[in-house]
Amino acid sequence: MSTPILRTKDLSKAFGHKTSLFSRSHSFFASRSIDLDLAARERLGIVGESGSGKSTLGRLLLGLTPPTSGEIWFEGINHKDRTARDWLQFRIQTSLVQQNPLSALNPQMTVGKQVSEALLVHRIANRADAYKRVGAMFERVGLSATMMDRYPHQMSGGQRQRVVIARALILNPKLVVFDEAVSALDVSVQAQVVALLRELWQELNLAYVFITHDLRIVRHLVDRIAVMYLGRVVETGDIRSVYHWPRHPYTRALLASVPTMNPAVRNIVPPIKGELDVTKALHGCPFRSRCPFAIERCSSETPHLRPVGGQQVSCHRAEEFPQSITSPVAELREEIV
């Protein structure tokens, strides 16, 4: 087995939290004890509700947020051991695509200049060569090179997202983190961007982490999936295995909440009741207050990831759940390509 391009061990990030002005600050974990491996050219999806810690994990992987504890290796080098030169090389080999392309772009600069900045800052090309490279990259992501002189407000949402993708790929990185990269786009533009990402992955020597809450989108874009809840990975495995037989109650609820294309079927009762409660993450199973299958053991003993079927699952009752769940999941299984 080849050495992973990216690896984490017991990765955690804690933030201070106060319930009122005069209360004592408490720590809560946006990411907790996360172990991940990512091979070269592998595609990993991180899914979960808002507040589950997905974006924090993405920033940790790219060294944009320092971890509270744990280790991160990229191409065999620990983030903690990196010199200034190592960090410079790391920035060239990795990039981030943010959720809102309008806020990610400078409104006072043309999009061509913004994409060329990385080439000039890292002294990879002079201005003339950078202009040619940016024009070629625009064509590669489905934009005309004539759009390089436009400002962000002169472009549509889909065009701006393509610009952000072009900027992320201009240095030929080995790892890209897509943080909700299509959630701000309408459905038709989402489909175009998804098709673009699939084409680019086939053409480039690229591994990526795709962060999203949309289980219909992620099935087209990843090989493996990790489901997060309150900072913990509660289930991970091959995308087909997880969709075919989800073993964690939270994963099952997320899949059951996906709107069905069958007009005869309607999701009347929400599969997941209640709200995220960070106090439940301190001990026991963090999902227990919302889980219809919780037992006494769930409140006293924290489940850890263990092999169940073809996945790794952190649930005391993972072996008890049947394969069949709701019809939307059956549709998703058929649509995975």
Summary of the structure (lengths in Angstrom):
residues: 337
radius of gyration: 21.0
end to end distance: 24.8
largest distance: 67.4
contacts: 1052
relative contact order: 0.13
helix: 39%
strand: 21%
